Amino acid sequence: MINLEKGAPRNPITHLPKLELGQKVTIKSLDWYNSNKNEHTGVIKLTTESFVRDMSEYCGKTATIVDVFKDLDREDAIMYRIDLDNRGWNWTDEMFEPERVEDVKDPEE
């Protein structure tokens, strides 16, 4: 796993992350989860990770990206950790609403 946190040692990667530390994102809705989950397991299999039943408690909530990393076993797998779950789950772009909630800039900047 490569840590892409600011100030971390640079490592050669082929694809840069779409999201950055500090950006705010909205996790997809509970309707999305209920419409796509496997009825028996409660899991949604996505491209690189799975969205599991325990993650659904965060559906529809806005979170801040607190860690960005790449799984070396998967060429294009950029994953994120968020503040809401104390960095407990690996999150991917597919789990967030396409419209990102950007950080609000200080008007005096």
C-alpha atoms as one frame of an Amber mdcrd trajectory, in Angstrom:
protein
   0.000   0.000   0.000   1.343   3.462  -0.879   0.498   6.363   1.388  -0.241
   9.509  -0.621  -0.634  11.733   2.414   0.957  15.177   2.122   4.575  14.996
   3.184   4.792  11.226   2.741   7.732   9.852   0.730   7.042   9.873  -2.995
   6.471   6.544  -4.685   6.091   5.872  -8.392   2.418   5.428  -9.249   0.810
   5.351 -12.630  -2.516   6.988 -11.760  -3.043   9.941  -9.487  -5.984   9.962
  -7.097  -9.129  11.820  -8.103  -9.722  13.096  -4.589  -7.312  14.814  -2.256
  -6.854  15.060   1.480  -9.310  17.465   3.060 -11.896  17.276   0.271 -15.466
  16.661   1.318 -17.558  13.963  -0.314 -21.088  12.659   0.056 -21.523   8.920
   0.405 -24.147   7.471  -1.921 -27.698   7.267  -0.637 -29.418   4.538   1.306
 -31.704   4.110  -1.727 -28.593   3.347  -3.852 -27.453   0.786  -1.292 -30.849
  -0.898  -0.986 -31.312  -0.990  -4.776 -27.900  -2.546  -5.479 -27.086  -4.826
  -2.564 -27.154  -8.591  -2.734 -30.312  -9.563  -0.865 -28.602 -12.430   0.966
 -25.243 -10.891   1.869 -25.989  -7.158   1.911 -22.853  -6.594  -0.194 -22.457
  -4.484  -3.334 -19.464  -5.705  -5.352 -17.799  -2.757  -7.058 -14.761  -2.548
  -9.321 -12.030  -2.732  -6.667 -13.761  -2.978  -3.289 -17.121  -4.029  -1.912
 -19.653  -1.857  -0.116 -20.809  -3.897   2.874 -23.872  -3.692   5.103 -21.987
  -1.997   7.973 -20.977   0.866   5.657 -24.630   1.684   4.947 -24.926   3.628
   8.226 -22.904   6.369   6.480 -25.123   6.550   3.383 -26.107  10.101   2.487
 -23.643  11.671   4.931 -20.883  14.125   4.060 -17.361  13.117   5.055 -13.842
  14.505   4.795 -11.072  12.536   3.071  -8.372  11.903   5.710  -6.167   9.394
   3.886  -5.474   8.526   0.238  -3.640   5.351  -0.710  -3.071   2.828  -3.455
  -3.220  -0.923  -3.145  -0.104  -2.206  -4.934  -1.863  -5.449  -5.846  -4.395
  -3.590  -7.989  -3.109  -1.300 -10.744  -5.852   1.332 -10.615  -7.089   0.952
  -7.044  -6.991   4.327  -5.344  -8.764   4.167  -2.012  -9.689   6.641   0.655
 -10.322   6.763   4.353 -12.838   9.179   5.819 -13.366  10.902   9.150 -16.848
   9.516   9.905 -15.781   5.928  10.505 -12.455   6.615  12.253 -10.611   5.346
   9.142 -12.250   1.960   9.568 -13.243   1.194   5.968 -11.618   1.485   2.554
 -13.722   3.752   0.335 -13.545   4.211  -3.448 -14.808   6.823  -5.910 -17.744
   4.555  -6.779 -19.075   4.864  -3.228 -19.368   8.659  -3.371 -21.892  10.846
  -5.153 -20.447  12.214  -8.408 -21.034  15.816  -7.293 -18.285  16.432  -4.768
 -18.642  18.941  -1.986 -15.419  20.925  -2.200 -13.780  22.620   0.757 -15.138
  26.089   1.358 -12.371  28.627   0.766 -11.849  31.442   3.220 -13.134  34.610
   1.468 -10.100  36.503   2.732  -7.673  34.219   0.858
